[in-house]
Amino acid sequence: MDAWPDSDTPDLSELTERELEVIALVAQGYTNLEIATQLCMSALTVKTHLDHISQKIGIRRRTQLAGLYWQQTVAIADSESDETL
C-alpha cells in the first residue's frame, strides 16, 4: 500500500539537487551532523535545507521524508526496468 494516494504524492521535482542529496542521506538514516560532514556544509545549513524541503512539499517528519524518497526511488527503478524489457 502506498503512503500517499497518487494525486496527493508530494512532488520532488521542485526540489534542488542539493535538497535531493540531503533527502537521500536522511533516507539512509544519517543525522544532520553526519549529513553536514558528508556534504561539506554546516549542520545549520542542513537544517535550512530540511526547512525548505518541508515548505516545498509539506512533509515535516524525517520518517515520512525517508519513506517518500524510497517510494519514489523504487518507482523510478521499476519504470526504468520496464523500459528495458
Summary of the structure (lengths in Angstrom):
residues: 85
radius of gyration: 13.6
end to end distance: 25.1
largest distance: 44.8
contacts: 207
relative contact order: 0.17
helix: 73%
strand: 0%
